[in-house]
Amino acid sequence: MMKLPMPCVISLTPTGISPRKPSLVGAVKARNSKVTVFSVEDINLPTDKIGLSGSPTIVSAVQNIVSDRPPVMMAEGYGEKQLVNNFIEKFKTGGNTLQKTEAKEKEAKELPDFPVVDIRNGAKGILTWAEITNGKIARPSIELLTPARNLAKQLGEGTKITTLLIGKNVEPLAQTLFEHGSDEVIVVEDDRLEEYLVLPFADIFAQVIKEIKPEIALFAATTSGRELAPRIGVKTGSGVTADCTGLEIGNHVDKKNKQIIYPILYSRRPTYGESKLATILGFEFPQVSTARAGTFEMPAEQKGRTGKLTSFKPQLKDEHFIVEILKTVRGEGGLQGLFDADVIISGGRGTVGDELTLVKELAETLKSQGIKAEWACSRVVVDGGFAEYARQIGQTGKTVRPKIYVAIGISGAIQHIAGIKESGKIVAIDHNAKASIFHHADFGILGKYEDIVPELIEQVKSGFTFGVEARK
């Protein structure tokens, strides 16, 4: 619960409110209403800051996203018992293998004989943000250290990873960051910063960036990260590449000025309904990107690893705290469980008949066998009010990477596939033989939800755990 001064702007999360149907009177009024349109002059925005010419970033390349999974292996048999038994037999064989084509690998493009130019102007190092949830560093913030370490390695010796830790009594959390890859942790502590507030956090970041001059700033694409990163981009004039699934260092051939810019950050993000992968370049520093949560693996923990601990005292103003938090209510919402699960049982439109009862039961049965399992759903289930948004998987939900993902009654829209493509093995169960999900799965069972899942539950009770061992 928050207290805001008037006037204010309020945004709602997806599925937060059902669309309101227009009345006849409202439709007539809308038809005759005038829409006020502001021009660039009305908002006093310099023309050199808008359009392609004013953008601090460019799209340097777009390529098709091609599935790297082998053809699905479908279960065979008559009746649910035979189908499930045959699926288990096929599952134990490991499934199909990907047949590589004889197409020649793309040869590296030969660079023109232009001089190599470094445009960083002294900016060096990588800055990340450690978001805190329930007194702990959020998993996506730790995942972020995996691409950060890879980028530091590509940039060469002397590239330091610095993480900004903001809050109240948060200094002890710095050790977790050191053990997962941070070289330096900058701690900002203030009783007023116990909960995340975008205004003071954004200003603190701007002050830290001015002090240490990093070349790259990375944020997890969580709700808070998606809000905070653009404000940093505006304050630094950097622009932001959002929801990235790939980050690496490369070069840019500037044909106009006949030079090769190196090093520069390649921020890769899915676009055009997840069918294309765009590479975005930024020419202002720091280059700011947000990384899709669940896309990168957790970095290996190095027990006892330490680093430099620095305290930073920002200049904070009362106007930074015009938004007041009156009450905070938190629930697990399945979020952490989905990131940690070895097996995820997910239900779609075809499972709402019993309100996902069998989906939940299959997950609970796996848990009873000692398996780290959780249940989830597709967007249509959340839109229908059968599950909370925190359990939604897909482009507008969570990206997960379990060892096994079981999609039940899910059609396989590309937006959903975007959230599961990093899974170890995908098992699809659907009554429609033409469902797209079978084109993205390793194993498939063609049958009705009400028939197949109870049989699977019985097999799990008898010891079948999708090849996953119980965690100790």
C-alpha positions in Angstrom: 0.0 0.0 0.0 1.5 3.3 -1.1 0.6 7.0 -0.5 1.2 9.3 -3.5 0.8 13.0 -3.9 -1.8 14.2 -6.5 -1.7 14.2 -9.4 -0.1 10.8 -9.9 0.2 8.0 -12.5 -0.7 4.5 -11.7 0.0 1.5 -13.9 -1.4 -2.0 -13.5 0.2 -5.4 -14.0 -1.1 -7.7 -16.7 -4.4 -9.5 -15.7 -4.7 -7.0 -12.8 -8.1 -5.9 -13.9 -10.7 -7.4 -16.3 -11.5 -5.1 -19.3 -14.5 -3.0 -18.8 -17.2 -3.4 -21.5 -18.3 -0.2 -23.1 -21.9 0.9 -22.7 -24.0 2.1 -25.7 -24.0 5.7 -24.3 -20.2 5.5 -23.8 -19.7 4.3 -27.4 -21.7 7.2 -28.8 -19.9 9.7 -26.7 -16.5 8.3 -27.7 -17.5 8.6 -31.4 -18.1 12.3 -31.0 -15.3 13.1 -28.6 -12.2 15.0 -29.7 -8.8 13.6 -29.0 -6.1 16.0 -28.0 -2.8 15.3 -29.8 0.4 16.9 -28.6 3.3 17.7 -30.9 7.0 17.6 -30.1 6.8 21.4 -29.6 4.1 21.0 -27.0 6.2 18.8 -24.8 9.3 20.9 -25.3 11.4 17.9 -26.4 14.5 18.7 -28.5 14.2 17.2 -32.0 17.8 15.8 -31.8 16.5 13.5 -29.0 13.7 11.8 -31.0 13.5 9.4 -33.9 16.2 7.2 -35.3 18.7 10.0 -35.5 18.2 10.8 -31.9 18.4 7.3 -30.5 21.4 6.3 -28.5 21.0 2.7 -29.7 20.7 1.0 -33.1 19.6 -2.4 -34.3 22.7 -3.8 -36.0 21.4 -7.3 -36.9 18.2 -9.4 -37.0 18.2 -13.2 -37.4 15.7 -16.0 -37.3 15.3 -18.0 -34.1 15.5 -21.7 -35.0 14.7 -24.5 -32.6 17.7 -26.5 -31.6 15.6 -29.5 -30.4 15.3 -32.8 -32.3 11.9 -33.9 -33.7 9.4 -34.9 -31.0 9.2 -38.6 -30.0 5.5 -39.5 -29.7 4.2 -42.1 -27.4 2.4 -45.0 -29.1 -0.4 -47.4 -28.0 -4.1 -47.8 -27.3 -5.6 -46.3 -24.2 -3.9 -44.1 -21.5 -2.1 -47.0 -19.9 -0.3 -48.1 -23.0 0.4 -44.5 -24.0 2.0 -43.6 -20.6 4.0 -46.9 -20.5 5.3 -46.4 -24.0 6.2 -42.8 -23.1 8.2 -44.0 -20.1 10.0 -46.5 -22.3 10.9 -43.9 -24.8 11.9 -41.4 -22.1 14.4 -43.8 -20.7 16.1 -44.1 -24.1 16.8 -40.4 -24.0 14.6 -39.4 -27.0 15.6 -38.4 -30.5 18.9 -36.8 -31.4 19.3 -33.6 -33.5 20.5 -34.4 -37.0 23.0 -31.8 -38.1 22.7 -30.6 -41.6 25.7 -30.4 -43.9 25.3 -26.7 -44.3 28.6 -24.9 -43.9 29.1 -22.8 -40.8 29.0 -19.1 -41.5 32.4 -17.8 -41.9 33.4 -14.8 -39.9 32.9 -11.6 -41.9 36.2 -10.1 -43.0 36.6 -6.7 -41.5 37.5 -3.7 -43.7 40.9 -2.1 -43.3 39.6 0.6 -41.0 41.3 1.8 -37.8 40.0 0.4 -34.5 38.5 3.1 -32.3 37.7 2.9 -28.6 34.8 5.3 -27.8 34.5 4.5 -24.1 36.3 7.7 -23.1 37.6 6.2 -19.9 34.5 4.2 -18.9 35.5 0.8 -17.6 33.9 -2.1 -15.7 30.5 -3.6 -15.2 27.9 -2.4 -12.7 25.0 -4.6 -11.6 22.1 -4.2 -9.1 21.4 -6.6 -6.2 17.6 -6.5 -5.8 16.5 -7.6 -2.3 13.4 -9.6 -1.7 12.3 -10.8 1.7 15.7 -10.0 3.2 17.6 -11.9 0.6 19.2 -11.1 -2.7 16.7 -12.0 -5.5 17.8 -15.0 -7.6 17.6 -13.0 -10.9 20.2 -10.6 -9.5 22.6 -13.5 -8.8 21.9 -15.0 -12.2 23.0 -11.6 -13.7 26.5 -12.3 -12.5 26.9 -15.1 -15.0 26.7 -12.9 -18.1 28.6 -10.2 -16.2 31.5 -12.6 -15.6 31.5 -13.7 -19.3 31.6 -10.1 -20.4 34.4 -9.2 -18.0 36.4 -12.1 -19.4 35.8 -10.9 -23.0 36.8 -7.4 -22.1 40.0 -8.6 -20.7 42.1 -8.4 -17.5 41.4 -5.5 -15.2 37.6 -5.5 -15.9 35.9 -5.3 -12.6 32.3 -6.3 -11.7 30.8 -3.9 -9.2 27.4 -4.6 -7.6 25.3 -1.9 -6.0 23.5 -3.0 -2.8 20.9 -0.6 -1.4 18.7 -1.0 1.7 18.6 -1.1 5.4 21.2 -3.3 7.3 22.1 -5.1 4.0 25.9 -5.2 4.3 26.0 -8.9 5.4 24.5 -9.8 2.1 27.6 -8.6 0.3 29.3 -11.9 1.0 26.8 -13.8 -1.2 27.6 -11.4 -4.1 31.4 -12.0 -3.6 30.9 -15.8 -3.6 28.9 -15.6 -6.9 31.2 -13.4 -8.8 31.2 -9.7 -7.7 34.6 -8.1 -7.3 33.4 -5.0 -5.5 30.1 -4.4 -3.6 29.1 -0.8 -3.0 26.7 -0.6 0.0 24.2 2.2 0.5 22.4 2.0 3.8 19.6 4.2 5.0 16.5 3.4 7.1 14.3 5.0 4.4 15.6 2.6 1.8 14.4 -0.6 3.5 11.9 -1.0 0.7 12.5 -0.3 -3.0 11.5 3.1 -4.2 12.2 4.1 -7.7 13.0 7.8 -7.2 15.8 7.5 -4.5 17.2 4.3 -6.1 17.4 5.9 -9.5 19.2 8.9 -8.1 21.6 6.8 -6.1 22.5 4.9 -9.3 23.1 8.1 -11.2 25.5 9.3 -8.4 27.3 6.0 -8.3 27.7 5.9 -12.1 29.1 9.4 -12.1 31.6 8.3 -9.5 32.9 5.0 -10.9 32.1 5.5 -14.7 31.2 1.9 -15.7 31.0 1.0 -19.4 28.1 -1.5 -18.9 25.2 -1.4 -16.4 23.1 -4.6 -16.1 19.7 -5.1 -14.4 17.5 -8.2 -14.1 14.3 -7.8 -16.0 12.1 -8.1 -12.9 9.2 -5.7 -12.2 11.6 -3.4 -10.4 14.4 -3.8 -12.8 12.2 -2.9 -15.8 11.2 0.2 -14.0 14.6 1.3 -12.7 16.8 0.7 -15.8 14.9 3.1 -18.1 15.3 5.9 -15.5 19.0 5.2 -15.4 19.1 5.3 -19.2 17.4 8.7 -19.2 19.7 10.1 -16.5 22.8 9.0 -18.4 21.5 9.5 -21.9 22.4 5.9 -22.6 19.1 4.3 -23.7 18.2 0.8 -22.7 18.0 -2.6 -24.4 15.3 -4.5 -22.5 14.6 -8.2 -21.9 17.9 -9.6 -23.2 18.6 -13.3 -23.6 22.2 -12.9 -24.8 25.0 -10.5 -24.0 28.5 -10.5 -25.5 31.3 -8.2 -26.6 31.8 -7.4 -30.3 32.7 -4.7 -32.8 30.8 -2.3 -35.0 31.9 -1.3 -38.5 31.1 2.4 -38.8 31.1 2.7 -42.6 30.2 6.4 -42.6 33.3 7.4 -40.5 35.4 4.5 -41.8 36.3 3.1 -38.4 35.7 -0.1 -36.4 34.3 0.6 -32.9 35.6 -1.9 -30.4 34.8 -3.1 -27.8 31.0 -2.6 -27.8 28.2 -4.6 -26.1 26.0 -6.8 -28.2 22.6 -6.9 -26.4 20.5 -9.6 -28.0 16.7 -9.8 -27.4 13.8 -11.7 -29.0 11.4 -9.6 -31.2 8.6 -10.0 -33.7 6.7 -12.4 -31.4 9.9 -14.3 -30.4 10.5 -15.3 -34.0 13.6 -13.1 -34.5 16.6 -12.3 -32.5 17.7 -8.6 -32.7 21.2 -7.4 -31.8 21.2 -3.9 -30.3 24.2 -1.6 -29.9 24.5 1.4 -27.7 27.0 4.2 -28.2 26.6 6.1 -24.9 28.1 4.9 -21.7 27.2 3.1 -19.6 25.5 0.7 -22.1 22.4 -0.3 -20.1 20.6 -3.6 -20.6 18.1 -5.7 -18.7 18.4 -9.5 -18.7 15.4 -11.8 -18.8 15.1 -13.6 -15.5 15.7 -17.4 -15.8 17.6 -17.1 -19.0 21.1 -17.4 -17.5 22.3 -20.1 -15.2 23.2 -19.4 -11.6 26.9 -18.8 -11.3 28.9 -21.4 -9.5 29.3 -20.5 -5.8 32.8 -20.0 -4.6 32.7 -20.4 -0.8 34.9 -18.0 1.1 35.6 -15.8 -2.0 35.8 -12.1 -0.9 36.2 -8.7 -2.6 36.3 -5.0 -2.0 33.5 -3.7 0.2 32.8 0.0 -0.2 30.3 2.3 1.6 28.7 5.1 -0.4 26.9 8.1 1.0 24.5 9.5 -1.6 23.0 12.9 -1.5 19.3 12.3 -0.9 16.6 14.9 -1.0 13.1 14.9 0.6 11.6 15.0 -2.9 13.0 11.5 -3.5 10.6 10.2 -0.9 7.3 11.8 -2.0 5.9 8.3 -2.4 5.4 6.7 0.9 5.0 3.0 1.6 2.3 2.4 4.2 2.2 -1.4 4.1 3.9 -4.3 2.4 2.3 -7.7 2.0 4.4 -10.5 0.4 3.5 -14.0 -0.7 5.6 -16.7 -2.3 3.3 -16.7 -5.3 5.2 -19.7 -6.7 8.0 -17.4 -8.1 11.0 -18.8 -6.2 9.7 -22.3 -6.5 9.5 -22.0 -10.2 13.1 -20.9 -10.5 14.4 -23.6 -8.2 12.2 -26.5 -9.5 13.8 -29.5 -11.2 10.4 -30.5 -12.7 7.6 -28.0 -13.6 4.1 -29.3 -14.4 2.3 -26.6 -16.4 -1.4 -26.4 -17.4 -3.0 -24.6 -20.2 -6.5 -24.0 -21.6 -7.1 -27.8 -21.7 -6.7 -28.1 -17.9 -9.2 -25.5 -16.7 -12.1 -27.9 -16.6 -11.1 -29.0 -13.2 -9.3 -25.8 -12.3 -5.8 -27.5 -12.7 -6.6 -30.0 -10.0 -4.7 -32.9 -11.7 -1.8 -30.6 -12.7 -1.4 -29.6 -9.0 -1.8 -33.2 -7.9 0.9 -34.4 -10.3 3.3 -31.8 -8.9 2.5 -32.7 -5.3 3.0 -36.4 -6.1 6.4 -35.7 -7.4 7.1 -33.7 -4.2 6.1 -36.7 -2.1 8.8 -38.6 -3.9 11.4 -36.1 -2.9 11.5 -34.2 -6.2 11.8 -30.5 -6.3 8.6 -29.9 -8.3 6.2 -27.0 -8.9 3.1 -26.2 -10.9 2.7 -23.4 -13.3 0.4 -22.3 -16.2 0.0 -20.4 -19.5 -1.3 -16.9 -19.9 -4.8 -18.0 -20.8 -5.2 -19.7 -17.4 -4.2 -16.5 -15.6 -6.5 -14.4 -17.8 -9.3 -16.7 -16.9 -8.7 -16.2 -13.2 -7.7 -19.8 -12.5 -4.1 -18.9 -11.3 -2.2 -15.9 -10.1 0.1 -14.0 -12.4 3.3 -15.1 -10.5 2.8 -18.7 -11.9 2.5 -17.6 -15.5 5.2 -18.9 -17.9 6.1 -17.2 -21.1 7.1 -13.9 -22.8 4.9 -11.9 -20.5 5.4 -14.2 -17.5 8.4 -16.1 -16.2 11.3 -17.7 -18.0 12.3 -21.0 -16.5 14.9 -23.6 -17.0 13.9 -26.8 -15.2 15.4 -30.2 -16.0 11.9 -31.3 -17.0 9.0 -29.2 -18.2 5.6 -31.0 -18.6 3.2 -28.9 -20.8 -0.4 -30.2 -20.4 -3.2 -28.8 -22.5 -0.9 -26.0 -23.8 -1.2 -25.2 -27.5 2.3 -24.0 -27.8 2.1 -20.3 -28.8 5.5 -18.8 -29.5 5.1 -16.5 -26.6 4.9 -19.5 -24.2 7.8 -21.3 -25.9 9.9 -18.2 -25.1 9.6 -19.0 -21.4 10.5 -22.7 -21.6 13.1 -23.1 -24.4 15.9 -23.3 -21.9 14.3 -26.4 -20.2 16.3 -29.6 -20.3 13.5 -31.8 -21.6 10.0 -30.8 -22.7 7.1 -33.3 -22.4 3.9 -32.3 -24.2 0.4 -33.7 -23.4 -2.5 -32.6 -25.6 -5.5 -34.0 -27.3 -4.9 -32.1 -30.5 -2.4 -33.8 -32.8 -1.8 -30.5 -34.7 -0.9 -28.5 -31.5 2.2 -26.4 -32.0 3.6 -27.6 -28.7 4.6 -30.9 -30.3 7.0 -29.0 -32.6 8.9 -27.7 -29.6 8.8 -30.8 -27.3 11.2 -33.7 -26.9 8.4 -36.2 -26.0 4.7 -36.1 -26.8 1.6 -37.9 -25.6 -1.6 -37.5 -27.6 -4.6 -37.9 -25.4 -7.1 -36.3 -23.1 -5.9 -34.5 -20.0 -8.4 -36.3 -17.8 -7.2 -39.7 -19.0 -3.4 -39.3 -19.3 -2.5 -37.4 -16.1 -4.1 -39.8 -13.6 -2.1 -42.6 -15.1 1.0 -40.5 -14.9 0.3 -39.8 -11.3 0.0 -43.6 -10.6 3.4 -44.1 -12.4 5.0 -41.4 -10.2 3.6 -43.1 -7.1 5.3 -46.3 -8.3 8.7 -44.5 -8.6 8.8 -42.8 -12.1 10.2 -39.3 -11.5 11.1 -38.2 -15.1 14.7 -39.3 -14.6 15.2 -36.7 -11.8 16.7 -37.8 -8.5 15.4 -36.6 -5.2 17.4 -33.8 -3.6 19.1 -34.5 -0.3 
